[in-house]
Amino acid sequence: MTCERQRNTTKQETPPRRVAARLQTLASPHFRLLTHCVMATKFSLWFNICVWLAVSLCICFASSQRHRSVNGTSRIRRETCEDGAYDYEKRSCCKCPIGQQVTQHCTNQSDTKCEICESGTYNSVPNDLKTCQPCTSCAQANANLEVEEECTAGRDTKCRCKKDHFCTTESCTICHPCKKCGIGGVKEACTTNSDAVCNENGGAIAGIIILVLFIAGAIVGIIWITRSKQKKEDEKSKETLIHLLPDVDIDPHLPDIARELGWRDARNLALRTGINAATIDTYEMEYRNDAEERTLQLLLKWVEKEGKQASKKLIENLVDMKQKKKAEQIRDILLKRSSPSNNPASNC
């Protein structure tokens, strides 16, 4: 029995026991009792240390969650208010943020309760109000206002003047119509916060405008007179050319006339006198590589349409087309070919 006690004594003097004894000297009485109980077991040193650390952490956490007593009531320390505070029944309560209103003031157990402003109302600053402000209307009668920015829970409606209206104050309730300048013109345009400024020397500007209108009228009159004169000259030229031109058969002269006239003028002549574009395009496609031949064929078609008066109508249309020189050359061709010396019948 003595040997057994000696062996137990020898086991208790192992390094774990020495470590536990050192921990006992540092811990509270409760921890000493706990350590004594743990050492009475046969668990390893590491298990004993882990249990001791776990219990220490639990006690520290519990101590950090102790409540502070205020007026006999347990209450958690209040954090700093982000939007400021207000006093209510000897308590400091947090204000509601922008765009919200108070629904319940703070108590010893809870902070201020807030809710967002309803549609059509707003609060633009942190507040302790139980109501939100009504939004401003821009549709007031004869105010000449319109909405620039819609009302939100945190901002009132922003109004502005309608077009061609102004207001001289920062917060407008009524906008006034811009001044309309007369013939003198605008010196400074109307803006949202200032009226238009008109030129004082309106007479000089009016004189300039009248002068410009007079010059423009004179130019138009000169153009009209020139055209009228040219038209009279063209009529006189037509009469002169046709008067000297006897009734001749134009068919024998068409090759020379086609050579003198050219395809472009022949085309314009045909369109001017009622031959449709499809017919003209047919000749152009058929005689693509021979401009003189397609001109001749188009003239034959045109002579067939105009009949006996083709020679005189040809001269008249060329003068109207401002082709007086070609009209004279074609007249000379017709006169030359129709002279008695070139007429076989007269020789007989």
C-alpha positions as CSV (number, residue, x, y, z in Angstrom):
1,M,0.0,0.0,0.0
2,T,2.9,2.3,0.7
3,C,4.5,1.5,-2.6
4,E,1.3,2.3,-4.4
5,R,1.1,5.7,-2.7
6,Q,4.7,6.3,-3.6
7,R,4.0,5.5,-7.3
8,N,1.0,7.9,-7.2
9,T,3.1,10.5,-5.7
10,T,5.7,10.0,-8.4
11,K,3.1,10.4,-11.1
12,Q,1.7,13.6,-9.6
13,E,5.1,15.2,-9.6
14,T,5.3,15.0,-13.4
15,P,5.6,18.2,-15.5
16,P,1.8,18.6,-16.1
17,R,1.3,18.9,-12.4
18,R,4.0,21.6,-12.1
19,V,2.3,23.6,-15.0
20,A,-1.1,23.3,-13.4
21,A,0.2,24.4,-10.1
22,R,1.7,27.5,-11.7
23,L,-1.7,28.3,-13.4
24,Q,-3.4,28.0,-10.0
25,T,-1.2,30.8,-8.6
26,L,-2.3,33.2,-11.4
27,A,-6.0,32.4,-11.5
28,S,-9.0,33.3,-9.3
29,P,-10.3,31.0,-6.6
30,H,-12.9,29.6,-9.0
31,F,-10.2,28.8,-11.5
32,R,-8.1,27.1,-8.8
33,L,-10.9,24.9,-7.9
34,L,-11.6,24.0,-11.6
35,T,-7.9,23.3,-12.2
36,H,-7.7,21.1,-9.1
37,C,-10.7,19.0,-10.4
38,V,-9.2,18.8,-13.9
39,M,-5.8,17.7,-12.5
40,A,-7.6,15.0,-10.6
41,T,-8.4,13.3,-13.9
42,K,-6.1,11.4,-16.1
43,F,-6.4,13.5,-19.2
44,S,-3.4,14.9,-21.0
45,L,-1.8,18.3,-20.3
46,W,-3.1,19.8,-23.6
47,F,-6.7,18.9,-22.9
48,N,-6.4,20.7,-19.5
49,I,-5.0,23.8,-21.1
50,C,-7.7,24.0,-23.8
51,V,-10.5,23.7,-21.2
52,W,-9.0,26.5,-19.2
53,L,-8.7,28.8,-22.2
54,A,-12.3,28.1,-23.3
55,V,-13.7,28.9,-19.9
56,S,-11.7,32.1,-19.8
57,L,-13.1,33.3,-23.2
58,C,-16.7,32.6,-22.1
59,I,-16.2,34.7,-18.9
60,C,-14.7,37.6,-20.8
61,F,-17.5,37.6,-23.4
62,A,-20.1,37.6,-20.6
63,S,-18.5,40.5,-18.8
64,S,-18.5,42.6,-22.1
65,Q,-22.2,42.1,-22.4
66,R,-23.1,43.4,-19.0
67,H,-25.8,46.1,-19.1
68,R,-25.4,49.6,-17.6
69,S,-28.0,50.6,-15.2
70,V,-29.7,54.0,-16.0
71,N,-32.5,55.3,-13.7
72,G,-33.0,51.8,-12.3
73,T,-33.6,50.3,-15.9
74,S,-31.1,48.2,-17.8
75,R,-30.1,49.9,-21.1
76,I,-27.4,49.4,-23.8
77,R,-25.1,52.4,-24.5
78,R,-26.5,54.4,-27.4
79,E,-24.2,55.0,-30.4
80,T,-23.7,58.5,-31.8
81,C,-26.6,59.8,-34.0
82,E,-25.5,60.3,-37.7
83,D,-28.1,63.0,-38.4
84,G,-28.0,64.8,-35.0
85,A,-30.1,64.5,-31.9
86,Y,-33.0,66.3,-30.2
87,D,-34.3,66.3,-26.6
88,Y,-37.5,64.6,-25.8
89,E,-38.8,64.1,-22.2
90,K,-35.3,64.5,-20.8
91,R,-33.9,61.9,-23.2
92,S,-31.6,62.5,-26.2
93,C,-33.2,61.0,-29.3
94,C,-31.7,60.6,-32.8
95,K,-33.3,62.7,-35.6
96,C,-34.9,61.1,-38.6
97,P,-32.8,61.4,-41.8
98,I,-33.8,63.4,-44.9
99,G,-36.9,62.2,-46.6
100,Q,-38.4,60.6,-43.4
101,Q,-40.6,61.5,-40.5
102,V,-40.9,60.4,-36.8
103,T,-43.4,57.7,-36.1
104,Q,-42.3,57.1,-32.5
105,H,-39.9,59.0,-30.2
106,C,-37.1,57.1,-28.6
107,T,-37.4,55.4,-25.2
108,N,-35.0,53.9,-22.7
109,Q,-35.2,50.6,-24.6
110,S,-35.4,51.8,-28.2
111,D,-34.2,54.5,-30.6
112,T,-36.4,56.9,-32.6
113,K,-38.6,55.1,-35.2
114,C,-38.9,56.7,-38.7
115,E,-40.7,56.1,-42.0
116,I,-40.3,57.5,-45.5
117,C,-42.5,60.5,-46.5
118,E,-45.6,59.6,-48.5
119,S,-46.0,60.6,-52.1
120,G,-46.6,64.3,-52.5
121,T,-44.7,65.2,-49.3
122,Y,-41.1,65.7,-48.4
123,N,-38.6,66.6,-45.6
124,S,-35.4,68.2,-46.9
125,V,-33.4,68.2,-43.6
126,P,-32.9,65.7,-40.7
127,N,-35.8,66.3,-38.4
128,D,-37.9,65.4,-35.3
129,L,-41.2,66.1,-37.1
130,K,-44.2,63.7,-37.1
131,T,-45.4,65.1,-40.5
132,C,-43.8,65.8,-43.9
133,Q,-44.2,69.0,-45.8
134,P,-46.5,69.1,-48.9
135,C,-44.8,69.5,-52.3
136,T,-45.0,72.8,-54.1
137,S,-47.3,72.9,-57.2
138,C,-46.0,74.6,-60.4
139,A,-49.5,74.5,-62.0
140,Q,-50.7,77.7,-60.3
141,A,-53.1,79.8,-62.4
142,N,-51.4,82.6,-64.3
143,A,-48.0,81.9,-62.6
144,N,-46.4,80.9,-66.0
145,L,-44.4,78.1,-64.3
146,E,-43.5,74.6,-65.3
147,V,-41.8,71.7,-63.5
148,E,-38.0,71.5,-63.8
149,E,-37.4,68.7,-61.2
150,E,-40.2,66.5,-59.7
151,C,-40.8,66.4,-56.0
152,T,-39.1,63.5,-54.1
153,A,-39.3,62.4,-50.4
154,G,-36.1,64.4,-49.7
155,R,-36.6,67.4,-52.0
156,D,-39.4,69.9,-52.9
157,T,-40.5,70.5,-56.5
158,K,-38.3,72.8,-58.5
159,C,-40.2,75.1,-60.8
160,R,-39.0,77.3,-63.6
161,C,-40.4,79.9,-65.9
162,K,-42.1,78.9,-69.2
163,K,-40.6,79.8,-72.5
164,D,-40.5,83.6,-73.2
165,H,-41.1,84.4,-69.5
166,F,-38.7,85.6,-66.7
167,C,-38.5,86.1,-63.0
168,T,-36.1,88.4,-61.1
169,T,-36.2,86.6,-57.7
170,E,-34.4,83.4,-56.7
171,S,-37.5,81.5,-55.7
172,C,-40.2,82.5,-58.2
173,T,-43.9,82.3,-57.6
174,I,-44.9,84.2,-60.7
175,C,-43.1,84.7,-64.0
176,H,-43.7,87.7,-66.3
177,P,-43.8,87.7,-70.2
178,C,-40.7,88.8,-71.9
179,K,-40.8,92.2,-73.7
180,K,-41.2,92.1,-77.5
181,C,-39.0,94.5,-79.4
182,G,-40.3,96.2,-82.5
183,I,-38.6,97.0,-85.7
184,G,-35.5,98.3,-83.8
185,G,-34.6,94.7,-82.8
186,V,-33.3,93.0,-79.6
187,K,-30.2,94.3,-77.9
188,E,-30.2,91.7,-75.1
189,A,-32.3,88.5,-75.3
190,C,-34.7,87.6,-72.6
191,T,-33.5,85.0,-70.0
192,T,-35.1,83.1,-67.1
193,N,-34.0,85.9,-64.7
194,S,-34.0,89.0,-66.8
195,D,-36.2,90.8,-69.3
196,A,-35.3,91.5,-73.0
197,V,-33.5,94.8,-73.8
198,C,-34.5,96.5,-77.0
199,N,-32.3,98.7,-79.2
200,E,-32.9,102.4,-78.5
201,N,-31.9,103.6,-82.0
202,G,-34.7,101.8,-83.8
203,G,-35.1,104.5,-86.5
204,A,-31.6,103.8,-88.0
205,I,-32.2,100.1,-88.1
206,A,-35.6,100.7,-89.7
207,G,-34.0,102.9,-92.4
208,I,-31.5,100.1,-93.1
209,I,-34.2,97.6,-93.5
210,I,-36.2,99.9,-95.8
211,L,-33.0,100.5,-97.9
212,V,-32.4,96.7,-98.2
213,L,-36.0,96.1,-99.3
214,F,-35.7,98.9,-101.8
215,I,-32.5,97.5,-103.3
216,A,-34.0,94.0,-103.4
217,G,-37.1,95.4,-105.2
218,A,-34.9,97.3,-107.7
219,I,-33.0,94.1,-108.5
220,V,-36.2,92.2,-109.0
221,G,-37.5,95.0,-111.2
222,I,-34.4,95.0,-113.4
223,I,-34.5,91.3,-113.8
224,W,-38.2,91.5,-114.8
225,I,-37.5,94.3,-117.3
226,T,-34.5,92.5,-118.8
227,R,-36.5,89.3,-119.3
228,S,-39.4,91.2,-120.8
229,K,-37.1,92.9,-123.2
230,Q,-35.4,89.7,-124.1
231,K,-38.8,88.1,-124.7
232,K,-39.8,90.9,-127.1
233,E,-36.5,90.5,-128.9
234,D,-37.1,86.8,-129.3
235,E,-40.6,87.4,-130.7
236,K,-39.2,89.9,-133.2
237,S,-36.4,87.4,-134.2
238,K,-39.0,84.7,-134.7
239,E,-41.1,86.9,-136.9
240,T,-38.0,88.0,-139.0
241,L,-36.7,84.4,-139.5
242,I,-40.1,83.0,-140.3
243,H,-41.0,85.9,-142.7
244,L,-38.0,85.2,-144.8
245,L,-38.6,81.5,-144.8
246,P,-40.8,80.3,-147.7
247,D,-43.0,77.2,-147.5
248,V,-40.5,74.4,-148.2
249,D,-40.5,70.7,-147.8
250,I,-38.2,70.0,-144.9
251,D,-37.7,66.3,-145.4
252,P,-34.8,66.5,-148.0
253,H,-33.0,68.9,-145.6
254,L,-33.3,66.7,-142.5
255,P,-29.8,65.1,-142.7
256,D,-28.1,68.5,-142.8
257,I,-30.5,69.8,-140.1
258,A,-29.8,66.8,-137.9
259,R,-26.0,67.4,-138.3
260,E,-26.4,71.0,-137.3
261,L,-28.9,70.5,-134.5
262,G,-27.2,67.7,-132.5
263,W,-28.7,65.0,-130.3
264,R,-29.1,67.1,-127.1
265,D,-31.0,69.9,-128.8
266,A,-33.1,67.4,-130.8
267,R,-34.0,65.6,-127.6
268,N,-35.0,68.9,-125.9
269,L,-37.1,69.9,-128.9
270,A,-38.9,66.6,-128.9
271,L,-39.7,66.8,-125.1
272,R,-40.8,70.4,-125.5
273,T,-43.3,69.6,-128.2
274,G,-44.9,66.6,-126.6
275,I,-43.0,63.5,-127.6
276,N,-42.7,61.3,-124.5
277,A,-39.4,60.3,-123.0
278,A,-40.0,56.5,-123.6
279,T,-40.1,57.1,-127.4
280,I,-36.9,59.2,-127.2
281,D,-35.1,56.5,-125.2
282,T,-36.1,53.9,-127.8
283,Y,-34.2,55.8,-130.5
284,E,-31.3,56.3,-128.1
285,M,-31.0,52.6,-127.4
286,E,-31.5,51.5,-131.0
287,Y,-28.8,53.9,-132.4
288,R,-26.5,53.9,-129.4
289,N,-23.3,54.2,-131.4
290,D,-24.6,56.6,-134.1
291,A,-25.7,60.0,-132.7
292,E,-26.3,61.6,-136.1
293,E,-28.6,58.7,-137.2
294,R,-30.7,58.7,-134.0
295,T,-31.0,62.5,-134.3
296,L,-32.2,62.1,-137.9
297,Q,-34.7,59.4,-136.9
298,L,-36.0,61.6,-134.0
299,L,-36.4,64.5,-136.4
300,L,-38.4,62.4,-138.8
301,K,-40.7,61.4,-136.0
302,W,-41.0,65.1,-135.0
303,V,-41.7,66.2,-138.6
304,E,-44.4,63.5,-138.9
305,K,-46.0,64.9,-135.8
306,E,-45.9,68.6,-136.8
307,G,-46.8,68.3,-140.4
308,K,-46.5,71.0,-143.0
309,Q,-45.6,73.7,-140.5
310,A,-42.6,71.7,-139.2
311,S,-40.0,74.1,-140.7
312,K,-41.5,77.3,-139.1
313,K,-42.2,75.5,-135.8
314,L,-38.6,74.3,-135.7
315,I,-37.3,77.9,-136.0
316,E,-39.8,79.2,-133.4
317,N,-38.9,76.5,-130.8
318,L,-35.1,77.0,-131.3
319,V,-35.5,80.7,-130.6
320,D,-37.6,80.0,-127.5
321,M,-34.9,77.5,-126.4
322,K,-32.3,80.3,-126.6
323,Q,-30.7,78.7,-129.6
324,K,-31.1,81.7,-131.9
325,K,-27.8,81.0,-133.7
326,K,-28.8,77.5,-134.6
327,A,-32.2,78.8,-135.8
328,E,-30.4,81.1,-138.2
329,Q,-28.1,78.4,-139.5
330,I,-31.0,76.0,-140.1
331,R,-33.0,78.8,-141.8
332,D,-30.0,79.3,-144.1
333,I,-30.0,75.6,-144.9
334,L,-33.6,75.7,-145.8
335,L,-33.2,78.9,-147.9
336,K,-30.1,77.6,-149.7
337,R,-31.7,74.3,-150.6
338,S,-35.0,75.9,-151.7
339,S,-33.4,78.5,-154.1
340,P,-34.3,78.3,-157.9
341,S,-30.7,77.4,-158.9
342,N,-30.9,74.3,-156.6
343,N,-34.4,73.3,-157.6
344,P,-34.4,70.7,-160.4
345,A,-38.0,71.4,-161.3
346,S,-37.4,75.0,-162.1
347,N,-34.6,74.0,-164.5
348,C,-36.9,71.9,-166.4
